[in-house]
Amino acid sequence: MSKRTKEFLALKPQWQLFVAAYLEKFEAAEAYKAAGYEAKGAHANGSRLLQQPEVAKAIQAETNVLLGELKITPGKILRDLE
């Protein structure tokens, strides 16, 4: 992804690292550690970080951009499932 959303850019730098890592594997604990946080409590704290409104909005905005770049729409997914 070349251009980041305003929601992503509004985050603290460490939260940006978390979101970027989360978007790669969709694993909160791994993203938490990749962002430089301590491994201890990564599962609980990663999940907690996902619940932060700013983080959730950034993940949604970045996901929408990625889906747009891939030209994936809900209608296309449904057609592919048929």
N, C-alpha and C positions, 0 to 999 in steps of 0.2 A: 504494500500500500504506500503510495507516494505522498499523498496529501492527507494530513490528519484533520479530524473534525474539530470544531470549536469546543465541543464537549470534552474531547480528549485533551486538548491544549489547556483547558481550564483546570485540569487536575494538578495536584502536587506531583513533582517529578517521580517520586517513588510509586505513586498510584498509577502514573503513566506506564511505568515499567511493569507493574502488575497487570494492567489491562492488556498491554502488548503481549505479554507472556500468556495470559489467559486466552487470548484470541488464537494463539497457536495450537494449544492442546485442549482447551476447555477443562482444565484441571486446576481448581482453585489453590490447592496446597502447593502444587509445583509452581504455579505463578507467584504465589506468596514468597516462596524461597528464591525464585528467579529475580524478584524485585529487591532482594537484599535483606529481607526480614529473616529473623532467626527460624531455624527449622522446627524448634520446639513449639508446639501448638499451631503448626502451619495449617492443619486441616480445619480446626475451629476458627482460627483467625482469618484464613483465606475465605471461608464461607461468610464470615462476618463482614469482610471487606466487600464482597459481592453485594451485600445488602445496603451499602452506603448509596444513597440516591445519586450522588455525582458519578460514582463508579458505574452503577447500573445504567445511567443515561449514556455514559461514554461507551460502554460495551454495546449498547443497542445502536448508537449512532455509527460506530465503527463497523458493526456487523452489517448494517444497512448499506454502507458504502461498499463493503466487500461483495455483498450479494449483487449490488448494482454493477460492479466491475465484472462480475462473472455472468451477468445477465440472467440471474436466477430469480424467478418470481414464483409466488404461490401457485399460480395457474400452471406454470411450466412443471413444477414438481408434481402436481396432481395429474397432468397429462402423462408424465413419464411413469407414473404408478399404474396407469390403466393398461 
